[in-house]
Amino acid sequence: MFAVQMAEFGSPDVLKPAQLPMPSCSNDEVLIRVAYCGVCRHDLLTRNGAFPKISLPVTLGHQVSGVVDSAGADTSFARGDRVMTMIYTGCGECEQCERGNDARCRTRRPTFLGEDVDGGYAEFVLLKARAVMAVPDEVALEDAAVLTCTLGTAYHALSAQGRVTAGDTVVITGASGGVGLHAVQVARSLGANVIGVVSSEQRAGLVENAGAHSVIVAPDRRFAKTAKSTIGVGADVVLDVVGGSSLAESIHAVREGGTVVVVGNVAGGMASIAPAHLILKEICVVGTKSCSSREMATVLESVAGGILRADVTEVVALADVAEVHRRMESGAATGRVVLEVRK
């Protein structure tokens, strides 16, 4: 089968075409004929060596949709079923996995699609059936490809980790990116007043169109003072999609007793935090990385019902993925780009 693999860390040039053996299913696995695969900044970090312990060569791509080519005897899937993937696969037996929250597997480190096992920059993906979700007919496969990493991640971050309720004010950093734009939608659907933070005026319109009540343009990432002035007090929840140096600003932007949910670390850098701010304002800082299969089912229902939508901004051929990486690194690509493998 055709794939685009990386055998070393480095620039987009390390993404090379390859012919790989066809995988075959065991009893608890599903072989997916890939239709679409999303590209996100985590892919860029992986390619650049931010996670050096992964085994190489590897096929990137953790956002996959397609149809079942074959399925093991112990699965509920059949050839031709429309499906999408979760990102993490756990042991399937611990308390967290039984709840569908494989990202928190207590028995072992969960495998990450596109790092620990080959991902969707390929014609086929082999995955445990527990990490595969059926896609309703009302949801397009090109949209389904990005749902786990965008709406699913945002829903878990805001609902479960941030505990956002109707009437809360939510500030979202990096709001014009793939996760950020979808987080704006989710926050609105939860009844929140949403303030998006972007780095340029050119990106503000995207965030307004996604449903933000207001947008702060902060090229230097110093947005806390403006946010407080806009709200009157600090935000109930700040969803920090940027990470790094942005985290300290997020802590300044939240109210006493508020919550900062950290979902991204775009630059892959370190953050310096003054503990006194956490102590004196009783601020909660919590991380988040994915969603459970139960949460994903809720998101799929909302997308099928038109309550939420996938914001796919561009569809590009798999063979052009290296150029997609270049454009994303330069800031020329906004929203979420999807690779078309097969229609």
BELJORA-V543596 format. One record per residue. N is the residue number from 0. RES is the residue in three letters. SS is DSSP state (~ for helix, > for strand, _ for the rest). PHI is phi in degrees with one decimal (none if undefined). PSI is psi in whole degrees, -180 to 180 (* if undefined). Layout:
# BELJORA-V543596
n=(N	N)
res=(RES	RES)
ss=(SS	SS)
phi=(PHI	PHI)
psi=(PSI	PSI)
This chain:
# BELJORA-V543596
n=(0	1	2	3	4	5	6	7	8	9	10	11	12	13	14	15	16	17	18	19	20	21	22	23	24	25	26	27	28	29	30	31	32	33	34	35	36	37	38	39	40	41	42	43	44	45	46	47	48	49	50	51	52	53	54	55	56	57	58	59	60	61	62	63	64	65	66	67	68	69	70	71	72	73	74	75	76	77	78	79	80	81	82	83	84	85	86	87	88	89	90	91	92	93	94	95	96	97	98	99	100	101	102	103	104	105	106	107	108	109	110	111	112	113	114	115	116	117	118	119	120	121	122	123	124	125	126	127	128	129	130	131	132	133	134	135	136	137	138	139	140	141	142	143	144	145	146	147	148	149	150	151	152	153	154	155	156	157	158	159	160	161	162	163	164	165	166	167	168	169	170	171	172	173	174	175	176	177	178	179	180	181	182	183	184	185	186	187	188	189	190	191	192	193	194	195	196	197	198	199	200	201	202	203	204	205	206	207	208	209	210	211	212	213	214	215	216	217	218	219	220	221	222	223	224	225	226	227	228	229	230	231	232	233	234	235	236	237	238	239	240	241	242	243	244	245	246	247	248	249	250	251	252	253	254	255	256	257	258	259	260	261	262	263	264	265	266	267	268	269	270	271	272	273	274	275	276	277	278	279	280	281	282	283	284	285	286	287	288	289	290	291	292	293	294	295	296	297	298	299	300	301	302	303	304	305	306	307	308	309	310	311	312	313	314	315	316	317	318	319	320	321	322	323	324	325	326	327	328	329	330	331	332	333	334	335	336	337	338	339	340	341	342)
res=(MET	PHE	ALA	VAL	GLN	MET	ALA	GLU	PHE	GLY	SER	PRO	ASP	VAL	LEU	LYS	PRO	ALA	GLN	LEU	PRO	MET	PRO	SER	CYS	SER	ASN	ASP	GLU	VAL	LEU	ILE	ARG	VAL	ALA	TYR	CYS	GLY	VAL	CYS	ARG	HIS	ASP	LEU	LEU	THR	ARG	ASN	GLY	ALA	PHE	PRO	LYS	ILE	SER	LEU	PRO	VAL	THR	LEU	GLY	HIS	GLN	VAL	SER	GLY	VAL	VAL	ASP	SER	ALA	GLY	ALA	ASP	THR	SER	PHE	ALA	ARG	GLY	ASP	ARG	VAL	MET	THR	MET	ILE	TYR	THR	GLY	CYS	GLY	GLU	CYS	GLU	GLN	CYS	GLU	ARG	GLY	ASN	ASP	ALA	ARG	CYS	ARG	THR	ARG	ARG	PRO	THR	PHE	LEU	GLY	GLU	ASP	VAL	ASP	GLY	GLY	TYR	ALA	GLU	PHE	VAL	LEU	LEU	LYS	ALA	ARG	ALA	VAL	MET	ALA	VAL	PRO	ASP	GLU	VAL	ALA	LEU	GLU	ASP	ALA	ALA	VAL	LEU	THR	CYS	THR	LEU	GLY	THR	ALA	TYR	HIS	ALA	LEU	SER	ALA	GLN	GLY	ARG	VAL	THR	ALA	GLY	ASP	THR	VAL	VAL	ILE	THR	GLY	ALA	SER	GLY	GLY	VAL	GLY	LEU	HIS	ALA	VAL	GLN	VAL	ALA	ARG	SER	LEU	GLY	ALA	ASN	VAL	ILE	GLY	VAL	VAL	SER	SER	GLU	GLN	ARG	ALA	GLY	LEU	VAL	GLU	ASN	ALA	GLY	ALA	HIS	SER	VAL	ILE	VAL	ALA	PRO	ASP	ARG	ARG	PHE	ALA	LYS	THR	ALA	LYS	SER	THR	ILE	GLY	VAL	GLY	ALA	ASP	VAL	VAL	LEU	ASP	VAL	VAL	GLY	GLY	SER	SER	LEU	ALA	GLU	SER	ILE	HIS	ALA	VAL	ARG	GLU	GLY	GLY	THR	VAL	VAL	VAL	VAL	GLY	ASN	VAL	ALA	GLY	GLY	MET	ALA	SER	ILE	ALA	PRO	ALA	HIS	LEU	ILE	LEU	LYS	GLU	ILE	CYS	VAL	VAL	GLY	THR	LYS	SER	CYS	SER	SER	ARG	GLU	MET	ALA	THR	VAL	LEU	GLU	SER	VAL	ALA	GLY	GLY	ILE	LEU	ARG	ALA	ASP	VAL	THR	GLU	VAL	VAL	ALA	LEU	ALA	ASP	VAL	ALA	GLU	VAL	HIS	ARG	ARG	MET	GLU	SER	GLY	ALA	ALA	THR	GLY	ARG	VAL	VAL	LEU	GLU	VAL	ARG	LYS)
ss=(_	>	>	>	>	>	_	_	_	_	_	~	~	~	>	>	>	>	>	_	_	_	_	_	_	_	_	_	>	>	>	>	>	>	>	>	>	>	>	_	~	~	~	~	~	~	~	~	_	_	_	_	_	_	_	_	_	>	_	_	_	_	_	>	>	>	>	>	>	>	>	_	_	_	_	_	_	_	_	_	_	>	>	>	>	_	_	>	>	_	_	_	_	_	~	~	~	~	_	_	_	~	~	~	_	_	_	_	_	_	>	>	>	_	_	_	>	_	_	_	_	>	_	>	>	>	>	>	~	~	~	>	>	>	_	_	_	_	_	_	~	~	~	~	~	~	~	~	~	~	~	~	~	~	~	~	~	~	~	~	~	_	_	_	_	_	_	_	>	>	>	>	_	_	_	_	>	~	~	~	~	~	~	~	~	~	~	~	~	_	_	_	>	>	>	>	>	>	_	_	~	~	~	~	~	~	~	~	~	~	_	_	_	>	>	>	>	_	_	_	_	_	_	~	~	~	~	~	~	~	~	_	_	_	>	>	>	>	>	>	_	_	_	_	_	~	~	~	~	~	~	~	~	>	>	>	>	>	>	>	>	>	_	_	_	_	_	_	_	_	_	_	_	_	~	~	~	~	~	~	~	_	_	>	>	>	>	_	_	_	_	_	~	~	~	~	~	~	~	~	~	~	~	~	_	_	_	_	_	_	_	>	>	>	>	>	>	~	~	~	~	~	~	~	~	~	~	~	~	~	_	_	_	_	>	>	>	>	>	>	_	_	_)
phi=(none	-83.4	-150.7	-114.6	-114.6	-123.2	-105.3	-153.5	-83.2	156.7	-71.2	-56.3	-65.2	-76.3	-81.1	-120.8	-62.3	-150.5	-106.9	-116.2	-63.9	-71.6	-73.6	-130.2	-83.4	-92.7	-62.0	-108.2	-119.3	-129.4	-99.1	-104.6	-82.4	-69.7	-98.1	-140.6	-141.0	-75.4	-118.8	-133.9	-67.6	-61.0	-59.6	-65.5	-62.8	-61.0	-61.7	-79.1	95.9	-66.9	-124.8	-68.9	-83.3	-69.1	-85.1	-114.5	-75.3	-145.9	-101.2	-71.1	112.3	-110.5	-123.8	-125.5	-134.4	171.8	-126.1	-70.7	-90.5	-156.8	-140.6	-67.6	-64.6	-93.1	-104.5	-98.4	-96.9	-133.7	-53.6	96.0	-61.8	-83.1	-141.4	-140.5	-110.9	-83.9	-90.3	-108.3	-128.4	-98.2	-72.6	84.7	-123.7	-75.1	-58.8	-66.8	-64.5	-63.7	-87.3	82.9	-103.1	-61.8	-62.4	-109.5	-46.2	-93.3	-88.5	-154.1	-69.2	-64.8	-77.5	-107.9	-64.5	91.3	-135.4	-80.6	-131.4	-61.4	-106.7	-89.5	-78.6	-161.2	-73.6	-137.0	-131.1	-106.9	-148.8	-59.1	-61.4	-67.1	-101.2	-116.7	-119.2	-71.7	-105.4	-60.4	-60.2	-74.4	-106.7	-65.8	-64.2	-66.4	-76.1	-58.5	-55.8	-101.3	-64.3	-62.6	-79.7	-111.7	-64.6	-63.1	-61.8	-65.2	-63.2	-63.2	-62.0	-85.2	-82.0	-81.7	-86.6	-87.6	51.4	-69.4	-127.3	-56.8	95.9	-69.2	-104.7	-120.5	-102.9	-121.1	-83.1	56.2	-71.4	-93.8	-83.7	-60.4	-73.2	-59.6	-61.6	-73.5	-64.9	-58.7	-60.0	-62.9	-61.1	-61.3	-65.5	-85.4	88.6	-87.5	-85.5	-112.3	-118.5	-97.0	-115.7	-130.4	-95.6	-151.5	-61.7	-62.7	-92.0	-61.3	-61.0	-59.5	-72.3	-63.1	-65.7	-74.6	121.5	-65.5	-73.5	-154.3	-132.3	-106.1	-96.4	-137.1	-59.8	-92.7	64.4	-99.4	-118.4	-61.7	-62.2	-66.2	-61.8	-62.7	-65.2	-68.7	-81.8	101.2	-136.8	-72.5	-72.4	-69.3	-139.9	-114.1	-96.1	-94.4	-89.5	-86.5	73.4	57.2	-65.5	-70.7	-64.3	-61.6	-66.4	-61.9	-66.0	-70.3	-84.0	-90.1	-76.4	-62.2	78.5	-82.9	-129.7	-109.2	-104.5	-100.0	-114.9	-140.4	-148.5	-55.6	-85.3	71.7	-92.6	-93.0	-122.3	-107.8	-122.6	-86.5	-56.7	-58.9	-64.3	-67.7	-70.9	-71.5	-102.8	48.5	-86.8	-100.5	-113.1	-132.5	-91.8	-154.9	-134.8	-165.7	-133.0	-85.6	-65.8	-66.9	-65.4	-64.8	-62.9	-63.7	-63.7	-59.3	-63.7	-68.5	-69.1	-61.2	-88.5	80.7	-77.0	-121.4	-139.1	-81.1	-101.6	-84.2	-92.0	-160.7	-117.1	-130.2	-64.9	-53.8	-62.3	-100.0	-64.1	-62.3	-67.2	-60.8	-58.9	-61.6	-66.6	-66.4	-65.7	-82.7	87.4	-78.0	-104.5	-119.6	68.9	-121.6	-96.6	-121.2	-88.0	-95.1	-100.6	-143.8	-74.3)
psi=(155	141	164	114	163	132	-7	163	151	-153	174	-18	-16	-10	108	142	146	151	119	156	149	128	159	152	142	-179	-28	21	162	132	119	128	110	130	-49	153	125	154	129	175	-21	-37	-41	-42	-43	-47	-35	-6	18	-21	75	-11	-7	153	137	150	160	152	116	174	101	9	96	140	158	-154	152	126	-41	156	144	161	-25	10	167	8	156	157	133	-12	139	127	166	168	150	171	-41	148	121	-163	-26	0	-24	173	-44	-44	-36	-25	2	10	66	-25	-20	24	130	-10	-38	170	123	147	144	123	128	3	-61	-29	152	139	-152	5	53	167	-27	150	133	128	152	141	-29	-17	15	136	139	142	123	153	-27	-10	121	144	-34	-30	-42	-31	-35	-1	-42	-45	-16	-81	-40	-48	-44	-40	-47	-43	-44	-40	-54	-46	-43	-17	46	135	168	133	-13	154	127	127	132	116	159	39	-13	-1	-179	-47	-42	-47	-39	-33	-35	-47	-47	-44	-42	-43	-25	-1	18	157	121	128	120	145	127	167	-11	157	-33	-26	-13	-40	-37	-42	-38	-43	-28	-16	6	141	-32	161	135	125	116	85	-30	5	19	92	-9	-45	-44	-40	-46	-39	-38	-42	-36	-33	-174	167	151	-40	135	122	109	103	-19	-47	-164	-130	-18	-22	-43	-38	-38	-39	-36	-26	-15	152	172	132	6	-179	135	120	121	114	-17	162	73	-44	-11	17	-177	160	142	121	136	113	-28	-36	-40	-41	-52	-29	3	51	139	126	121	142	163	145	-20	-161	164	165	-31	-43	-37	-37	-39	-43	-45	-40	-40	-37	-44	-33	1	9	-41	158	149	132	76	116	-20	140	125	148	144	-39	-18	18	-33	-40	-35	-44	-43	-45	-37	-41	-32	-10	6	-20	132	164	-145	124	138	136	133	119	-53	141	*)
